Amino acid sequence: MVEQQFCAQLARDTADPFIGTATRADSWLLIEYTAVWERSEIECSHLPSQVKNWIEEIKQEATQTRFIKRPGRKNGAITVFFVVTLEQRQAIYRFQFARYEDILTLDLAELRAGTQRYEPYRYQAPLFLVCTHGKHDACCAKFGMPVYHEFERLAGEQTWQSSHVGGDKFAANVICFPYGIYYGRVAVSEVSEIIAACNASQLYLKRFRGRSCYPSIVQAADYLLRMRTEQTDLRAFRLSSMLRAQDGQYWICFENKQSGTQHCLLLQERINEKPAYRTTCHPEGKNVIRSYQLRYYEMLESGHVQHDLVIHAC
């Protein structure tokens, strides 16, 4: 009997890089949905048509929507979270609705802005989403379920199963909110460390895929900067500039919030394609491999950045 192969196992064996692979989003709408999640979960769901249309519209506002569930919860009010994952502001809001149509009453602009109207709905604890969407990719269920159970054991109601979050071949995949931190290839033995890091506003760099507030190249620069400086505090840096140089090279600069110094990195992006893994997962398309190399790094005093970037970009 031929042993079943999973793309996540093959990607791990070939060391496919996962730095810079977090889904880009400024906000997230998480909807409790306990019926079966089909491969196209929202499109094939029983949500009212007006809710589906609204979800499609808010994609243009850099808002990602995912189904969530906690098996064993009794039927009752529908739990909905709205999470703001901007670099400059993070927040979680929790709502209980009687009908899915009630989601349409949310004013997403006010939620993103943090108006006083929604302050009573603030959820103060972190949220941990574990992708277990087996109908999207078998890897998500196989590797995600054990990790979910460990998160649930250690973090209780802060833990939810999630529909597809992106990156099947990096399963088990975890998102930590409110920061929008993506982790990949998470093992059960690492769950406690990830929870502790999130509670302390720190990054667990070993499994760090990126932060959803940044585009891919900036996610990679964020990781490389933290590896170089050994700084894992999420509050340490802010993005100050991004400049495309030439031939797939980018200048990315971060400001140290405390000292004001600028950390400038020149990254080389490389994109390779190979046939998708032929496994029991979904093998359509190509396996796109993105990798990033740090070509140059410099720490500068404030005020010198633009001049130096122009020199190096020419």
Secondary structure as the mmCIF struct_conf table of DSSP 4:
data_model
#
loop_
_struct_conf.conf_type_id
_struct_conf.id
_struct_conf.beg_label_comp_id
_struct_conf.beg_label_asym_id
_struct_conf.beg_label_seq_id
_struct_conf.end_label_comp_id
_struct_conf.end_label_asym_id
_struct_conf.end_label_seq_id
HELX_LH_PP_P HELX_LH_PP_P1 VAL A 2 GLN A 4
HELX_RH_AL_P HELX_RH_AL_P1 CYS A 7 ASP A 13
TURN_TY1_P TURN_TY1_P1 THR A 14 ALA A 15
TURN_TY1_P TURN_TY1_P2 ILE A 19 GLY A 20
BEND BEND1 ALA A 22 ALA A 22
HELX_LH_PP_P HELX_LH_PP_P2 THR A 23 ARG A 24
BEND BEND2 ASP A 26 ASP A 26
STRN STRN1 SER A 27 GLU A 32
BEND BEND3 ALA A 35 ALA A 35
BEND BEND4 ARG A 39 SER A 40
TURN_TY1_P TURN_TY1_P3 GLU A 41 CYS A 44
BEND BEND5 SER A 45 SER A 45
HELX_RH_AL_P HELX_RH_AL_P2 SER A 49 ILE A 58
HELX_RH_3T_P HELX_RH_3T_P1 LYS A 59 GLU A 61
TURN_TY1_P TURN_TY1_P4 ALA A 62 ALA A 62
STRN STRN2 THR A 63 LYS A 69
TURN_TY1_P TURN_TY1_P5 PRO A 71 GLY A 72
HELX_LH_PP_P HELX_LH_PP_P3 ARG A 73 LYS A 74
BEND BEND6 ASN A 75 ALA A 77
STRN STRN3 ILE A 78 THR A 85
BEND BEND7 GLU A 87 GLN A 88
STRN STRN4 GLN A 90 PHE A 97
BEND BEND8 ALA A 98 ARG A 99
HELX_RH_3T_P HELX_RH_3T_P2 TYR A 100 THR A 105
HELX_RH_AL_P HELX_RH_AL_P3 LEU A 108 ALA A 113
TURN_TY1_P TURN_TY1_P6 GLY A 114 GLY A 114
HELX_RH_3T_P HELX_RH_3T_P3 GLN A 116 TYR A 121
STRN STRN5 ARG A 122 ARG A 122
BEND BEND9 ALA A 125 ALA A 125
STRN STRN6 LEU A 127 CYS A 131
TURN_TY1_P TURN_TY1_P7 GLY A 134 HIS A 136
HELX_RH_AL_P HELX_RH_AL_P4 ALA A 138 ALA A 155
HELX_RH_3T_P HELX_RH_3T_P4 GLY A 156 GLN A 158
STRN STRN7 THR A 159 SER A 162
BEND BEND10 SER A 163 SER A 163
BEND BEND11 GLY A 166 GLY A 166
HELX_RH_3T_P HELX_RH_3T_P5 ASP A 168 PHE A 170
BEND BEND12 ALA A 172 ALA A 172
STRN STRN8 VAL A 174 PHE A 177
TURN_TY1_P TURN_TY1_P8 PRO A 178 GLY A 180
STRN STRN9 ILE A 181 TYR A 183
BEND BEND13 ARG A 185 ARG A 185
HELX_RH_3T_P HELX_RH_3T_P6 VAL A 188 GLU A 190
HELX_RH_AL_P HELX_RH_AL_P5 VAL A 191 ASN A 199
TURN_TY1_P TURN_TY1_P9 ALA A 200 SER A 201
STRN STRN10 GLN A 202 GLN A 202
HELX_RH_3T_P HELX_RH_3T_P7 LEU A 205 ARG A 207
STRN STRN11 PHE A 208 ARG A 211
TURN_TY1_P TURN_TY1_P10 SER A 212 CYS A 213
BEND BEND14 TYR A 214 TYR A 214
HELX_RH_AL_P HELX_RH_AL_P6 SER A 216 THR A 229
TURN_TY1_P TURN_TY1_P11 GLU A 230 GLU A 230
STRN STRN12 ASP A 233 ASP A 233
TURN_TY1_P TURN_TY1_P12 LEU A 234 ARG A 235
BEND BEND15 ALA A 236 ALA A 236
STRN STRN13 PHE A 237 ARG A 244
BEND BEND16 GLN A 246 GLN A 246
TURN_TY1_P TURN_TY1_P13 ASP A 247 GLY A 248
STRN STRN14 GLN A 249 ASN A 256
TURN_TY1_P TURN_TY1_P14 LYS A 257 SER A 259
STRN STRN15 GLN A 262 PRO A 275
HELX_LH_PP_P HELX_LH_PP_P4 ALA A 276 TYR A 277
BEND BEND17 THR A 279 CYS A 281
BEND BEND18 GLY A 285 GLY A 285
STRN STRN16 LYS A 286 LEU A 300
TURN_TY1_P TURN_TY1_P15 SER A 302 GLY A 303
HELX_RH_AL_P HELX_RH_AL_P7 VAL A 305 ALA A 313
#
